[in-house]
Amino acid sequence: MMSVKFGNLFDTRQISVLSERYLDVILGDIKNTLILFLQSPIIATLIVLAWKNTDADKTLYFVICLTAVWFGCINSCREIVKERPVYQREVMVNLSTGSYVLSKMLVLGVLSFIQCLILLIIVDQYVGLPGNKLMLFISLFMCSLGGTSLGLLLSSVVGNEDKAVALVPLLIIPQILFSEILIPSDLHQGITILIEKMMLVKWGFESMKQITAATINYGIIVQDICILLLFTMAFLIISIISMKISE
C-alpha cells in the first residue's frame, strides 16, 4: 500500500544550494534563457502596436494580466518533469521535496519579476497606464507567480516535457473563456462566475481595475492580491504532495 511521508519537507540549506544549482543550469543554457527573456519585450511590443494611439482600457489590463500568467506557466511547465530522474535519485539520499520545489519557485520568481517589469515599463511608456505603477507591478507579478506555481504543478504530474508544453494552452484558454471581457453580461452568472473565480487572471484583472479607477478601494486590491497568493501556495503544496506520492 502506498504511503506518503511529509517529514523534513523544508530545509533552508537545501533551498539555498538547490537554487544556486538551478540558477547555474538556467544561465548555462544561453539559448533557452535568451528566449525566455525575449518573451517580454516581444509581447510588450505587440501589445503596444495593438493599442497604439488609444487609451488604456479594461481589455488592455486583462491582456497584460493574462500575459503575466502565461510567462509563469511557460517558464515553469517543464522544470520538474525534465529533472525527474535526478530528483528520484537524490530524494533517496535525503533530498527535501519541499526544498526542491521552493528552489524552483525562487529562481523562476526572479525571472518573472524581470519579465513583468519589462512588460510594464514598455506598455506604460508607449500606451500609458493610469494609477500607481508599483501597485500595478505587484498585481502583474502576483499573476506571474500564480502562473509559475500552476506550471510547476503541471510539471509535477505529467510524464514528459512534450506533454507539459502541450497542456499549457489548457491552463491558459480557460483564463480567457471564463472572463467578463469575453462572456456576455446575460451569461455572466451562476456556474460561469464560480469557474471565473478559479482563474488567476480574474484576480489580477480585478486588482488592476481598482488601481486604475478614479476612486480606489484598497481593501479590494489587498483582497485580490491575497487570493493570488493563496492560489500560489495551494498549487505549490499540491505539487509537493504529487511528487511525494510518486516517490
N, C-alpha and C positions, 0 to 999 in steps of 0.2 A: 504493500500500500504506500502511495506517495506521501512523503512528509515534507513540510516546509519549515525551516528554521529561520528565525528573524533576529537571532542574537548577533552582536557585532556588525550592525548594519552600517554604521558610520565611523570612520577613522580619519581624523584630520590630517595625520601624516600621510596616509594613503591618498587622500584627496589632493594634497599638495604634489606628491610625486606623480600621480596619475595625470594631473592637469599639466604639469611640465612635459611629461612624455607625450601627451596628446597634442599639445601645442607644437612640439618639435615635429610630430608627424604631419600636422597641417601645414606648417611652414616649409617642410621638406618637399611637399607636393606643390611645387610652384604653379604648375598649370591649373590644377583644380582650385588652388587658393585665389589665383588671379580671376578665374571665372566667378567665384563667389563674391569677390569684391567688386567686380564689374557689373553684377546684377543691379546694384542700387543706382549708380549713375545712369545706366541704360534705361531702366524702368522709369526713373525720375524724369529723364529727358522725354520719354514717350508721353508721360502724364502732362508735362509742360506743353508739348505740341498739341495735345488734345484740348487743353484748357487755355491755350494762348488767346490773349485779348478778351478773356472773360473773367468774371469774378469767381472767387472760390464759392462753392455751394455744397449742399449736403452730399451730392454724388461724389464730389472730389474727396470729401472726408472719408466716405465709405471706401473709395478706391485705395487711398493710402493706408487705411487700416487693413484692408484685405491684402495689400502688398506686404505689409509688415508680417502678417500671419504666414503668407507664402514664404518669405525669407526664412522664418523659423522652421517651417516644415521641410522645405527642400534642403536646408543646411544639415538637418539632423536625421533625416529619414533612413540613411544608410549607416550611421555611425556606430550602432551597436551590432547589427547583423553582420557587418563586414569583419568584425573582430570576434565573432562568436567562438571560433576555435581557440583563440588566445584567451578569451575570458574563461572558457570552460577549463582550460589548463591551469590558469592562475588561481581560479576560485578553489582549486584543490589544495593550494598552499596558502590558504587564509586570506584571499582577496575579499574585501568587503564589497558586496553588491551595491549598497547604497553609496559608498565612496566612489565606486566606478561610475555610476550614473551621474552623480553630482559633479564629478570631474568633467564629464562631457558637457553638462549644463553650464558650468562656469566658463569654459573656453568658448563654447558656442554663444553664450550670452554676450561675451566681449565682441564677437563677430556681429551679432545682431545689433549691439549698441552702435557700432561703426556704420552699419548699413542703414539703420533708421536715422542716424544723424545726417548722413549724406543725402538721403531721400528728403528729409525735412528742409535742409538748407537749400537744395536746388529748387524744390517746389515753391518754397516761400520766396526765394529770390526772384523767380520769373513769373509766378502767378500771384503770390501774396496770400498769406494766411492770417486772418484776424486772430486775436486772442493771445494769451500768454504762451510764448514759444517753449518755455521749459515744461509747462503742463502738457502742451501738445506732444512734445517729445516723450514725456513719461507715458502718455497713453499709447503712442506708437510702439515704444519699447516694450511695454507690458503685453501688447498684442503679439509682438515678435517672440517674447519669452513663452507665451502660451503656445504659439505655433511650434517653438523649439521642443517643448515638453511633449506636445502631441506627436511630433515627428519621432522623438525618442521612443514613445510608447509604440508607435507603428513599427519601429525598427526592432523592438524587443519581442514582437510576436510573429513577424514574417520569417519565411525560410531563407530568403536570399535578397541581395541588393536590388536585383531587377524588379522583384515583386514590390519592394518598398517604394521605389520610384514610381512604378506603375499605379500604386494605390494612392499616391499623394493627391491626384485630382478628386478622388472620392472623399477626401478630407476638406478640400477647398471648395468644390462646387456647391455643397450644401450651405456653405457660408454665404454664397451668392443667392441661391434659390430661396432660402428662408430668411429674407431680409425685407424690411419695409420699403427699401429702394425698389425692389422688383415686384413684390406682391401687391396687387390692387387692394385698396383700403377695405373693400367689402369682403375680401377673403382673408384679411389680416386679423384673424380671431381664432379662438379655440386651440386646437392641436397645433396649428401653424405658429401661434405665438409661443406655445410651450417649446416647440422644436427650436424656434428662433433663440430662445433664452439659453439653449445649449451651445450656441455658436459663439466663438470667441470674438468675431468681428462685431457682433451686436453691441458688446460692452465697450469696446474701443470707440465705436461709432457714436454711441450714446454719450460717452465722455467728451468726445470732440465737439459734439453739438452743443453741449453745455459750455465748454471752454470758449467757443466762438460766438455764443449768444450775447445779446445786448445785456441781459440780466443773468448773471452766473449763479447757479445753485451748486455751491461747493460740496454740499452733502451728497448730491447725486454723483459728482465726479469721484469723490472718495469711495463711494459705494461701488461704482463701476470698476475702478482700479482694483479694489479689494476682491471683487468677483473674478477678475482676470488672474489675480494672484492665487486664489483658491483653485481655479481650474489648473493653473500651472503646477501647483503642489499635488493635486489629485492625479494628474497624468504621470508625474514622476513616481508617486507612490505605487500606482498600478504597474508602471514599467518595472519597478523593483520587484514587486510581487510576481509578475510574469516571469522574470529572469530567475527568481528563486525556485519557482515551480519547475522550470525547465532544467535545473541543475541535475 
